Amino acid sequence: MLAPAYEAAGESGAHPRLFDLCLAGAAIWPEMTRRLETESGLSIDYRRQPTLAVAGDISQLHHLERIAGGCRQRGLEFEPLDARAAHALEPALQPTLAGALLLPSDVQVDNRRTLAALVRALSRRGIALRTGQDIRDVETGPAGVRLPDGQMADVLVDATGWRAAGMTPVKGVAVALAPGPDLPGRVVRFGQHYLVPKRDRVVLGATVRPGESDSDVSGPAVISLIDSAERICPGMAATQIIERWAGVRPRTPDLAPLIGWQGTRRYLAGGHYRNGVLLAPLTGEIVAGHILEGERDQLAADFDPGRRGVIPA
């Protein structure tokens, strides 16, 4: 999901410019899609269909109100919907919702197709990809960066997610469902969860378990997901789970990424939490410009790892 409004417009405790960064990240994706599909010859299934954010209770309704307030402050388009209008838009949803918002700013791309296209595009450019190397085996010093195979590099970009300094791991379990008429045809957000239709599956996610980083996907987490989704989408009861997995989000104290130098040879690009795919192209532009040209704008500078209260001294 490329969701600047839902993830940042009303997020309590977030960096004051996280919403601005997410909007800037979303603006890059149309051109990123064109370039990546042209260079790889693969579709990444970028869809500009607006997201439907719904509330099944008063707490979720207050969250939607905060999102609407953040959008209003920046002049970002949104459309409040009552339960009847939301149900008419997505008949798979229950007809007694507390409220809804239609968010044109929030769209989606298939992350798996995007990664496959990126790997192919890099291969066609002659860029080698290596796997199985631990960043802890990389030595940095005045002479440069020494890789485990003995080769040298000028700079190490640390994009290792929750394992990097200043991060808290937040485990999430998600499942993929077989597509069917009882599931929504667009992205639906509700509380911390979501239903996201892809070409060959519908993704239901995700649990939020701070401090956990294991890969266990046993029953209780999946059951809680299904229960939450059934309260919004009654047809969930008849769906088939075709896949389940766990991932780990890298969270910082202000829910915003850390992008900048840590020493003379190490550059940190991490802590994107729930906005990794959304912010990936923009982060790449910031990293490249800062390392190669020594330049970044004020928005990027606001997310430097040295900002107060983020990485313990």
C-alpha positions as CSV (number, residue, x, y, z in Angstrom):
1,M,0.0,0.0,0.0
2,L,1.2,3.5,-0.9
3,A,-0.8,5.2,1.8
4,P,0.5,8.7,2.9
5,A,-2.8,9.8,4.3
6,Y,-3.8,6.7,6.3
7,E,-0.3,6.1,7.6
8,A,0.7,9.7,8.4
9,A,-2.1,12.3,8.3
10,G,-3.5,11.4,11.8
11,E,-0.7,9.3,13.3
12,S,-0.2,10.1,17.0
13,G,3.4,10.6,18.2
14,A,4.8,10.8,14.6
15,H,7.5,13.1,13.4
16,P,5.9,16.4,12.5
17,R,7.0,16.2,8.9
18,L,6.3,12.5,8.3
19,F,3.1,13.3,6.4
20,D,5.1,15.7,4.1
21,L,7.7,13.0,3.5
22,C,5.1,10.4,2.7
23,L,3.3,12.7,0.2
24,A,6.6,13.4,-1.5
25,G,7.3,9.7,-1.7
26,A,3.9,9.0,-3.2
27,A,4.4,11.7,-5.9
28,I,7.4,9.7,-7.3
29,W,5.6,6.5,-7.9
30,P,3.9,7.2,-11.3
31,E,7.3,7.9,-12.9
32,M,9.0,5.1,-10.9
33,T,6.4,2.7,-12.3
34,R,7.0,3.9,-15.9
35,R,10.8,3.6,-15.6
36,L,10.8,0.2,-13.8
37,E,8.3,-1.4,-16.2
38,T,10.2,0.0,-19.2
39,E,13.6,-1.2,-18.0
40,S,12.4,-4.6,-16.7
41,G,9.7,-5.4,-19.2
42,L,7.5,-6.5,-16.3
43,S,4.3,-5.1,-14.9
44,I,4.3,-4.1,-11.2
45,D,0.5,-3.7,-11.0
46,Y,0.5,0.0,-9.8
47,R,-3.2,0.8,-9.2
48,R,-4.4,4.4,-8.7
49,Q,-7.8,3.3,-7.4
50,P,-8.6,5.3,-4.2
51,T,-8.4,3.5,-0.8
52,L,-11.5,3.1,1.3
53,A,-10.8,3.7,5.0
54,V,-13.7,2.5,7.2
55,A,-14.6,2.5,10.9
56,G,-16.3,-0.3,12.6
57,D,-16.4,1.3,16.1
58,I,-16.0,4.7,17.7
59,S,-12.2,4.4,18.2
60,Q,-11.7,3.8,14.5
61,L,-14.1,6.6,13.7
62,H,-11.9,9.0,15.7
63,H,-8.9,7.8,13.8
64,L,-10.6,8.7,10.5
65,E,-11.5,12.1,11.9
66,R,-7.8,12.7,12.6
67,I,-6.9,11.6,9.1
68,A,-9.5,14.0,7.6
69,G,-8.1,16.8,9.8
70,G,-4.5,16.2,8.5
71,C,-5.7,16.1,4.9
72,R,-7.7,19.2,5.4
73,Q,-4.7,21.1,6.7
74,R,-2.7,20.4,3.6
75,G,-5.5,20.7,1.1
76,L,-5.4,17.0,0.3
77,E,-8.5,15.6,-1.3
78,F,-10.7,13.2,0.6
79,E,-14.4,12.3,0.7
80,P,-16.3,11.4,3.9
81,L,-18.9,8.6,3.3
82,D,-21.7,7.3,5.5
83,A,-22.3,3.6,6.0
84,R,-24.8,3.4,3.1
85,A,-22.4,5.1,0.6
86,A,-19.5,2.9,1.7
87,H,-21.5,-0.3,1.3
88,A,-22.7,0.8,-2.1
89,L,-19.0,1.4,-3.1
90,E,-18.0,-2.0,-1.7
91,P,-20.9,-4.4,-1.2
92,A,-18.7,-6.9,0.5
93,L,-18.5,-4.7,3.5
94,Q,-21.1,-4.8,6.3
95,P,-23.8,-2.2,5.9
96,T,-23.6,-0.8,9.5
97,L,-20.2,0.8,9.5
98,A,-19.6,3.9,11.8
99,G,-18.2,5.9,8.9
100,A,-15.7,5.9,6.1
101,L,-13.3,8.0,4.1
102,L,-12.4,7.7,0.4
103,L,-8.7,8.6,0.0
104,P,-7.5,9.3,-3.6
105,S,-4.0,9.9,-2.3
106,D,-3.7,6.3,-1.1
107,V,-3.2,3.7,-3.8
108,Q,-1.2,0.4,-4.2
109,V,1.4,-1.5,-6.0
110,D,2.2,-5.2,-6.0
111,N,5.4,-5.4,-3.8
112,R,6.4,-8.9,-5.1
113,R,6.1,-7.8,-8.7
114,T,8.0,-4.6,-7.9
115,L,10.9,-6.5,-6.4
116,A,11.0,-9.0,-9.3
117,A,11.0,-6.0,-11.8
118,L,13.7,-4.2,-9.8
119,V,16.0,-7.3,-9.7
120,R,15.6,-7.8,-13.5
121,A,16.3,-4.1,-14.2
122,L,19.4,-4.1,-12.1
123,S,20.6,-7.3,-13.8
124,R,20.2,-5.7,-17.2
125,R,22.3,-2.8,-16.0
126,G,25.0,-5.2,-15.0
127,I,24.6,-4.7,-11.3
128,A,25.5,-7.7,-9.2
129,L,23.2,-8.8,-6.3
130,R,24.7,-11.0,-3.6
131,T,22.7,-12.7,-0.8
132,G,23.7,-14.3,2.5
133,Q,26.2,-11.7,3.6
134,D,25.9,-10.3,7.1
135,I,26.5,-6.5,7.4
136,R,28.3,-7.3,10.6
137,D,31.1,-8.9,8.5
138,V,31.7,-5.6,6.7
139,E,34.6,-3.5,8.0
140,T,34.6,0.3,7.6
141,G,37.6,2.5,8.2
142,P,39.5,5.5,6.8
143,A,40.6,3.5,3.7
144,G,37.1,2.6,2.8
145,V,34.7,-0.3,3.2
146,R,36.0,-3.9,3.1
147,L,33.5,-6.5,2.0
148,P,33.6,-10.1,3.2
149,D,35.1,-11.2,-0.1
150,G,37.9,-8.7,0.2
151,Q,36.7,-6.2,-2.3
152,M,36.6,-2.5,-1.4
153,A,33.9,0.1,-1.6
154,D,33.7,3.8,-0.8
155,V,30.5,3.8,1.3
156,L,28.3,1.3,3.1
157,V,24.6,2.1,3.0
158,D,23.0,0.3,5.9
159,A,19.5,-0.6,4.9
160,T,19.2,-3.6,7.2
161,G,15.8,-2.7,8.6
162,W,15.1,-3.5,12.3
163,R,18.6,-4.7,12.9
164,A,20.1,-1.2,12.5
165,A,20.8,1.1,15.4
166,G,17.8,2.9,16.8
167,M,15.2,0.5,15.6
168,T,12.5,-1.4,17.5
169,P,11.3,-4.6,15.8
170,V,7.6,-4.8,15.3
171,K,6.4,-8.2,14.1
172,G,3.4,-8.5,11.8
173,V,1.6,-11.6,10.7
174,A,-0.4,-11.5,7.4
175,V,-2.3,-14.0,5.3
176,A,-3.2,-14.3,1.6
177,L,-6.8,-15.3,0.7
178,A,-8.2,-16.8,-2.4
179,P,-10.0,-14.1,-4.5
180,G,-13.7,-14.2,-4.5
181,P,-17.0,-12.2,-4.8
182,D,-17.3,-11.9,-1.0
183,L,-14.1,-9.8,-0.7
184,P,-13.6,-6.1,-1.6
185,G,-12.3,-5.0,-5.0
186,R,-10.2,-2.2,-3.7
187,V,-7.9,-1.5,-0.7
188,V,-9.9,-1.3,2.5
189,R,-8.3,0.0,5.7
190,F,-9.8,-0.6,9.2
191,G,-7.9,0.2,12.4
192,Q,-4.5,-1.4,12.2
193,H,-5.7,-3.9,9.5
194,Y,-6.3,-4.0,5.8
195,L,-7.6,-6.0,2.9
196,V,-5.7,-5.5,-0.3
197,P,-6.8,-7.2,-3.6
198,K,-4.0,-8.3,-5.9
199,R,-4.3,-10.1,-9.2
200,D,-4.0,-13.6,-7.7
201,R,-4.7,-13.1,-4.0
202,V,-6.2,-10.8,-1.4
203,V,-3.8,-9.8,1.4
204,L,-5.2,-9.5,4.9
205,G,-2.9,-8.0,7.5
206,A,-1.4,-7.4,9.8
207,T,-0.9,-7.9,13.5
208,V,1.3,-5.5,15.5
209,R,3.7,-7.1,18.0
210,P,6.4,-4.6,19.3
211,G,9.6,-6.1,20.4
212,E,9.1,-9.4,18.5
213,S,11.2,-10.5,15.5
214,D,10.4,-14.2,15.1
215,S,8.8,-15.8,12.1
216,D,6.2,-17.9,13.8
217,V,2.7,-17.8,12.1
218,S,0.8,-20.1,14.4
219,G,-2.9,-20.0,14.9
220,P,-3.7,-17.3,17.4
221,A,-2.4,-14.4,15.3
222,V,-4.2,-15.6,12.2
223,I,-7.4,-16.1,14.2
224,S,-7.3,-12.6,15.5
225,L,-6.8,-11.2,12.0
226,I,-9.8,-13.2,10.6
227,D,-12.0,-12.2,13.5
228,S,-11.2,-8.5,13.0
229,A,-11.8,-8.7,9.2
230,E,-15.1,-10.6,9.6
231,R,-16.5,-7.6,11.7
232,I,-15.9,-5.4,8.6
233,C,-16.3,-7.9,5.8
234,P,-18.8,-10.8,6.7
235,G,-17.9,-12.8,3.7
236,M,-14.5,-13.5,5.2
237,A,-16.0,-16.6,6.9
238,A,-16.2,-18.4,3.5
239,T,-12.7,-17.5,2.2
240,Q,-9.8,-19.9,1.9
241,I,-6.3,-19.0,3.3
242,I,-3.7,-19.8,0.7
243,E,-0.6,-18.4,2.4
244,R,0.6,-17.0,5.7
245,W,3.8,-15.2,6.7
246,A,5.4,-12.9,9.2
247,G,7.5,-9.8,8.7
248,V,9.3,-7.4,10.9
249,R,8.8,-3.6,10.7
250,P,11.7,-1.3,11.8
251,R,10.1,1.3,14.1
252,T,11.8,4.5,15.5
253,P,10.6,6.5,18.5
254,D,8.9,9.1,16.2
255,L,7.8,6.5,13.6
256,A,9.9,8.1,10.9
257,P,12.9,6.9,8.9
258,L,16.6,7.6,9.7
259,I,18.4,8.8,6.5
260,G,21.9,10.2,6.8
261,W,25.6,9.7,7.7
262,Q,26.8,7.7,10.6
263,G,30.5,8.3,10.4
264,T,32.6,9.0,7.3
265,R,31.9,5.7,5.5
266,R,28.6,4.4,6.8
267,Y,25.2,5.8,5.6
268,L,22.0,4.8,7.4
269,A,18.7,4.4,5.5
270,G,16.2,2.6,7.7
271,G,13.4,2.9,10.2
272,H,10.6,3.3,7.5
273,Y,8.2,1.3,9.7
274,R,5.0,0.8,7.7
275,N,6.1,3.0,4.8
276,G,9.0,1.0,3.3
277,V,7.6,0.5,-0.2
278,L,6.0,4.0,-0.3
279,L,9.3,5.7,0.6
280,A,11.8,3.5,-1.2
281,P,12.1,5.5,-4.4
282,L,12.4,8.8,-2.5
283,T,14.9,7.3,0.0
284,G,17.0,6.2,-3.0
285,E,17.0,9.7,-4.4
286,I,17.9,11.2,-1.0
287,V,20.7,8.7,-0.5
288,A,22.2,9.1,-4.0
289,G,22.1,12.9,-3.9
290,H,23.6,13.1,-0.4
291,I,26.4,10.6,-1.0
292,L,27.3,11.6,-4.6
293,E,26.6,15.3,-4.6
294,G,26.7,16.2,-0.9
295,E,23.2,17.7,-1.3
296,R,19.8,17.2,0.3
297,D,16.8,19.5,0.8
298,Q,15.4,20.6,4.1
299,L,12.7,17.9,4.1
300,A,15.3,15.2,3.8
301,A,17.6,16.8,6.4
302,D,14.7,16.7,8.9
303,F,15.1,12.9,9.0
304,D,18.8,12.8,9.8
305,P,19.7,10.1,12.3
306,G,21.3,12.7,14.5
307,R,17.9,14.3,15.3
308,R,17.1,14.5,19.0
309,G,15.7,11.5,20.8
310,V,16.0,8.9,18.1
311,I,19.3,7.0,18.5
312,P,20.6,6.6,22.1
313,A,24.0,8.2,22.7
